[in-house]
Amino acid sequence: MTNNNTLTAQDQATVRTAAYGAISLLAATGTPHKAATQASIALTSATGLVGHVLAAKSKDIDLKGRTVAELADHVLPALTAAVTLLADQDPAEADNFRRTVLVAIDAAGRSRKGEPGPVTAEMTRKITAALQPA
């Protein structure tokens, strides 16, 4: 198993920005407080290397953007980069990251009553696609 020392500070910032950025993108599609709360609980419940990285107190999460489009331009590539760099270190941790983010976006989507709306469903599709590097 890999430990925190094998990821550079920049790598850890990328992982945190990607995960928390995915939450921000989903929060922008509907009920932001409920979505962010439920998804944040999922991220802070992660285990393994990913859990340690996401739980670390840090100010390096970079969620720039005045619009959802600008945020997506930053976060979606960060998701792909995070999966790629984790896969280079430990493929199991890349899978752990994917599952953690998918659980978080599922939790965010369940924060409202009924089925997720089309905007939330489309953002979920984009996040899921970004988690599958080419």
Contact map, one row per residue, 1 for C-alpha under 8 A:
11100000000000000000000000000000000000000000000000000000000000000000000000000000000000000100000000000000000000000000000000000000000000
11110100000000000000000000000000000000000000000010000000000000000000000000000000000000001100000000000000000000000000000000000000000000
11111110000000000000000000000000000000000000000010000000000000000000000000000000000000000000000000000000000000000000000000000000000000
01111110000000000000000000000000000000000000000010011000000000000000000000000000000000000000000000000000000000000000000000000000000000
00111111000000000000000000000000000000000000000000000000000000000000000000000000000000000000000000000000000000000000000000000000000000
01111111000000000000000000000000000000000000000000000000000000000000000000000000000000001000000000000000000000000000000000000000000000
00111111111100000000000000000000000000000000000000000000000000000000000000000000000000000000000000000000000000000000000000000000000000
00001111111100000000000000000000000000000000000000000000000000000000000000000000000000000000000000000000000000000000000000000000000000
00000011111110000000000000000000000000000000000000000000000000000000000000000000000000000000000000000000000000000000000000000000000000
00000011111111000000000000000000000000000000000000000000000000000000000000000000000000000000000000000000000000000000000000000000000000
00000011111111100000000000000000000000000000000000000000000000000000000000000000010010000000000000000000000000000000000000000000000000
00000011111111110000000000000000000000000000000000001000000000000000000000000000000000000000000000000000000000000000000000000000000000
00000000111111111000000000000000000000000000000000000000000111000000000000000000000000000000000000000000000000000000000000000000000000
00000000011111111100000000000000000000000000000000000000000010000000000000000110110000000000000000000000000000000000000000000000000000
00000000001111111110000000000000000000000000000001001100000000000000000000000110010000000000000000000000000000000000000000000000000000
00000000000111111111100000000000000000000000000000001100000110000000000000000000000000000000000000000000000000000000000000000000000000
00000000000011111111100000000000000000000000000000000000000111100000000000100100000000000000000000000000000000000000000000000000000000
00000000000001111111110000000000000000000000000000000000000000000000000000110110010000000000000000000000000000000000000000000000000000
00000000000000111111111000000000000000000010000000000100000000000000000000000010000000000000000000001000000000000000000000000000000000
00000000000000011111111100000000000000010000000000000000000010000000000000000000000000000000000000000000000000000000000000000000000000
00000000000000011111111110000000000000000000000000000000000000100000001000100000000000000000000000000000000000000000000000000000000000
00000000000000000111111111000000000000000000000000000000000000000000000000110010000000000000000000001000100000000000000000000010000000
00000000000000000011111111100000001100110000000000000000000000000000000000000000000000000000000000000001100100000000000000000000000000
00000000000000000001111111110000000100000000000000000000000000000000000000000000000000000000000000000000000000000000000000000000000000
00000000000000000000111111111000000000000000000000000000000000000001001100000000000000000000000000000000000000000000000000100000000000
00000000000000000000011111111101001000000000000000000000000000000000000000000000000000000000000000000000100110000000000100110000000000
00000000000000000000001111111111101100000000000000000000000000000000000000000000000000000000000000000000000100000000000000000000000000
00000000000000000000000111111111000000000000000000000000000000000001000000000000000000000000000000000000000000000000000000000000000000
00000000000000000000000011111111000000000000000000000000000000000000000000000000000000000000000000000000000000000000001100100000000000
00000000000000000000000001111111001000000000000000000000000000000000000000000000000000000000000000000000000000000000000100000000000000
00000000000000000000000000111111111000000000000000000000000000000000000000000000000000000000000000000000000000110000000000000000000000
00000000000000000000000001111111111100000000000000000000000000000000000000000000000000000000000000000000000000000000000000000000000000
00000000000000000000000000100011111110000000000000000000000000000000000000000000000000000000000000000000000000000000000000000000000000
00000000000000000000000000000011111111000000000000000000000000000000000000000000000000000000000000000000000100110000000000000000000000
00000000000000000000001001100111111111100000000000000000000000000000000000000000000000000000000000000000001111110000000000000000000000
00000000000000000000001100100001111111110000000000000000000000000000000000000000000000000000000000000000000100000000000000000000000000
00000000000000000000000000000000111111111000000000000000000000000000000000000000000000000000000000000000000100000000000000000000000000
00000000000000000000000000000000011111111100000000000000000000000000000000000000000000000000000000000001001100100000000000000000000000
00000000000000000000001000000000001111111110000000000000000000000000000000000000000000000000000000000011111100000000000000000000000000
00000000000000000001001000000000000111111111000000000000000000000000000000000000000000000000000000000001000000000000000000000000000000
00000000000000000000000000000000000011111111100000000000000000000000000000000000000000000000000000000001000000000000000000000000000000
00000000000000000000000000000000000001111111110000000000000000000000000000000000000000000000000000010011001000000000000000000000000000
00000000000000000010000000000000000000111111110000100110000000000000000000000000000000000000000000011001000000000000000000000000000000
00000000000000000000000000000000000000011111110000100110000000000000000000000000000000000000000000000000000000000000000000000000000000
00000000000000000000000000000000000000001111111000100000000000000000000000000000000000000000000000000000000000000000000000000000000000
00000000000000000000000000000000000000000111111101110100000000000000000000000000000000000000000000010000000000000000000000000000000000
00000000000000000000000000000000000000000000111111110000000000000000000000000000000000000000000000000000000000000000000000000000000000
00000000000000000000000000000000000000000000011111110000000000000000000000000000000000000000100100000000000000000000000000000000000000
01110000000000000000000000000000000000000000001111111000000000000000000000000000000000000000100000000000000000000000000000000000000000
00000000000000100000000000000000000000000000011111111100000000000000000000000000000000000000100110000000000000000000000000000000000000
00000000000000000000000000000000000000000011111111111110000000000000000000000000000000000000000000000000000000000000000000000000000000
00010000000000000000000000000000000000000000011111111111000000000000000000000000000000000000000000000000000000000000000000000000000000
00010000000100110000000000000000000000000000000011111111000000000000000000000000000000000000000000000000000000000000000000000000000000
00000000000000110010000000000000000000000011010001111111000000000000000000000000000000000000000000000000000000000000000000000000000000
00000000000000000000000000000000000000000011000000111111100000000000000000000000000000000000000000000000000000000000000000000000000000
00000000000000000000000000000000000000000000000000011111110000000000000000000000000000000000000000000000000000000000000000000000000000
00000000000000000000000000000000000000000000000000000011111000000000000000000000000000000000000000000000000000000000000000000000000000
00000000000000000000000000000000000000000000000000000001111110000000000000000000000000000000000000000000000000000000000000000000000000
00000000000000000000000000000000000000000000000000000000111110000000000000000000000000000000000000000000000000000000000000000000000000
00000000000010011000000000000000000000000000000000000000011111000000000000000000000000000000000000000000000000000000000000000000000000
00000000000011011001000000000000000000000000000000000000011111100000000000000000000000000000000000000000000000000000000000000000000000
00000000000010001000000000000000000000000000000000000000000111110000000000000000000000000000000000000000000000000000000000000000000000
00000000000000001000100000000000000000000000000000000000000011111000001001100000000000000000000000000000000000000000000000000000000000
00000000000000000000000000000000000000000000000000000000000001111100011001000000000000000000000000000000000000000000000000000000000000
00000000000000000000000000000000000000000000000000000000000000111111111001000000000000000000000000000000000000000000000000000000000000
00000000000000000000000000000000000000000000000000000000000000011111011000000000000000000000000000000000000000000000000000000000000000
00000000000000000000000000000000000000000000000000000000000000001111111000000000000000000000000000000000000000000000000000000000000000
00000000000000000000000010010000000000000000000000000000000000001111111100000000000000000000000000000000000000000000000000000000000000
00000000000000000000000000000000000000000000000000000000000000001011111110000000000000000000000000000000000000000000000000000000000000
00000000000000000000000000000000000000000000000000000000000000011111111111000000000000000000000000000000000000000000000000000000000000
00000000000000000000100010000000000000000000000000000000000000111111111111100000000000000000000000000000000000000000000000000000000000
00000000000000000000000010000000000000000000000000000000000000000001111111110000000000000000000000000000000000000000000000000000000000
00000000000000000000000000000000000000000000000000000000000000000000111111111000000000000000000000000000000000000000000000000000000000
00000000000000000000000000000000000000000000000000000000000000111000011111111100000000000000000000000000000000000000000000000000000000
00000000000000001100110000000000000000000000000000000000000000100000001111111110000000000000000000000000000000000000000000000000000000
00000000000000000100010000000000000000000000000000000000000000000000000111111111000000000000000000000000000000000000000000000110010000
00000000000000000000000000000000000000000000000000000000000000000000000011111111100000000000000000000000000000000000000000000000010000
00000000000001101100000000000000000000000000000000000000000000000000000001111111110000000000000000000000000000000000000000000000000000
00000000000001100110010000000000000000000000000000000000000000000000000000111111111000000000000000000000000000000000000000000010011000
00000000000000000000000000000000000000000000000000000000000000000000000000011111111100000000000000000000000000000000000000000000011110
00000000000001000000000000000000000000000000000000000000000000000000000000001111111110000000000000000000000000000000000000000000000000
00000000001001100100000000000000000000000000000000000000000000000000000000000111111111000000010000000000000000000000000000000000000000
00000000000000000000000000000000000000000000000000000000000000000000000000000011111111100000011011000000000000000000000000000000001110
00000000000000000000000000000000000000000000000000000000000000000000000000000001111111110000010000000000000000000000000000000000000010
00000000001000000000000000000000000000000000000000000000000000000000000000000000111111111000010000000000000000000000000000000000000000
00000000000000000000000000000000000000000000000000000000000000000000000000000000011111111110110000000000000000000000000000000000000000
00000000000000000000000000000000000000000000000000000000000000000000000000000000001111111111110000000000000000000000000000000000000000
00000000000000000000000000000000000000000000000000000000000000000000000000000000000111111110000000000000000000000000000000000000000000
01000100000000000000000000000000000000000000000000000000000000000000000000000000000011111110100000000000000000000000000000000000000000
11000000000000000000000000000000000000000000000000000000000000000000000000000000000001111111110000000000000000000000000000000000000000
00000000000000000000000000000000000000000000000000000000000000000000000000000000000001111111111000000000000000000000000000000000000000
00000000000000000000000000000000000000000000000000000000000000000000000000000000000000100111111100000000000000000000000000000000000000
00000000000000000000000000000000000000000000000111000000000000000000000000000000000001101111111110000000000000000000000000000000000000
00000000000000000000000000000000000000000000000000000000000000000000000000000000011111100111111111000000000000000000000000000000000000
00000000000000000000000000000000000000000000000000000000000000000000000000000000001000000011111111100000000000000000000000000000000000
00000000000000000000000000000000000000000000000101000000000000000000000000000000000000000001111111110000000000000000000000000000000000
00000000000000000000000000000000000000000000000001000000000000000000000000000000001000000000111111111000000000000000000000000000000000
00000000000000000000000000000000000000000000000000000000000000000000000000000000001000000000011111111100000000000000000000000000001000
00000000000000000000000000000000000000000000000000000000000000000000000000000000000000000000001111111110000000000000000000000000000000
00000000000000000000000000000000000000000110010000000000000000000000000000000000000000000000000111111111000000000000000000000000000000
00000000000000000010010000000000000000000010000000000000000000000000000000000000000000000000000011111111100000000000000000000000000000
00000000000000000000000000000000000000000000000000000000000000000000000000000000000000000000000001111111110000000000000000000001000000
00000000000000000000000000000000000000100100000000000000000000000000000000000000000000000000000000111111111000000000000000000000000000
00000000000000000000001000000000000001111110000000000000000000000000000000000000000000000000000000011111111100000000000000000000000000
00000000000000000000011001000000000000100000000000000000000000000000000000000000000000000000000000001111111110000000000000010000000000
00000000000000000000000000000000000000100000000000000000000000000000000000000000000000000000000000000111111111000000000000000000000000
00000000000000000000000000000000001001100100000000000000000000000000000000000000000000000000000000000011111111100000000000000000000000
00000000000000000000001001100000011111100000000000000000000000000000000000000000000000000000000000000001111111100000000000000000000000
00000000000000000000000001000000001000000000000000000000000000000000000000000000000000000000000000000000111111110001000100000000000000
00000000000000000000000000000000001000000000000000000000000000000000000000000000000000000000000000000000011111111111000000000000000000
00000000000000000000000000000010011001000000000000000000000000000000000000000000000000000000000000000000001111111000000000000000000000
00000000000000000000000000000010011000000000000000000000000000000000000000000000000000000000000000000000000011111111000000000000000000
00000000000000000000000000000000000000000000000000000000000000000000000000000000000000000000000000000000000001111110000000000000000000
00000000000000000000000000000000000000000000000000000000000000000000000000000000000000000000000000000000000001011111000000000000000000
00000000000000000000000000000000000000000000000000000000000000000000000000000000000000000000000000000000000001011111100000000000000000
00000000000000000000000000000000000000000000000000000000000000000000000000000000000000000000000000000000000011010111111110000000000000
00000000000000000000000000000000000000000000000000000000000000000000000000000000000000000000000000000000000000000011111110000000000000
00000000000000000000000000000000000000000000000000000000000000000000000000000000000000000000000000000000000000000001111111000000000000
00000000000000000000000000001000000000000000000000000000000000000000000000000000000000000000000000000000000000000001111111100000000000
00000000000000000000000001001100000000000000000000000000000000000000000000000000000000000000000000000000000010000001111111110000000000
00000000000000000000000000000000000000000000000000000000000000000000000000000000000000000000000000000000000000000001111111111000000000
00000000000000000000000000000000000000000000000000000000000000000000000000000000000000000000000000000000000000000000011111111100000000
00000000000000000000000011001000000000000000000000000000000000000000000000000000000000000000000000000000000000000000001111111110000000
00000000000000000000000001000000000000000000000000000000000000000000000000000000000000000000000000000000100000000000000111111111000000
00000000000000000000000000000000000000000000000000000000000000000000000000000000000000000000000000000000000000000000000011111111100000
00000000000000000000000000000000000000000000000000000000000000000000000000010000000000000000000000000000000000000000000001111111110000
00000000000000000000010000000000000000000000000000000000000000000000000000010010000000000000000000000000000000000000000000111111111000
00000000000000000000000000000000000000000000000000000000000000000000000000000000000000000000000000000100000000000000000000011111111100
00000000000000000000000000000000000000000000000000000000000000000000000000000000000000000000000000000000000000000000000000001111111110
00000000000000000000000000000000000000000000000000000000000000000000000000011011000000000000000000000000000000000000000000000111111110
00000000000000000000000000000000000000000000000000000000000000000000000000000011001000000000000001000000000000000000000000000011111110
00000000000000000000000000000000000000000000000000000000000000000000000000000001001000000000000000000000000000000000000000000001111111
00000000000000000000000000000000000000000000000000000000000000000000000000000001001100000000000000000000000000000000000000000000111111
00000000000000000000000000000000000000000000000000000000000000000000000000000000000000000000000000000000000000000000000000000000000111
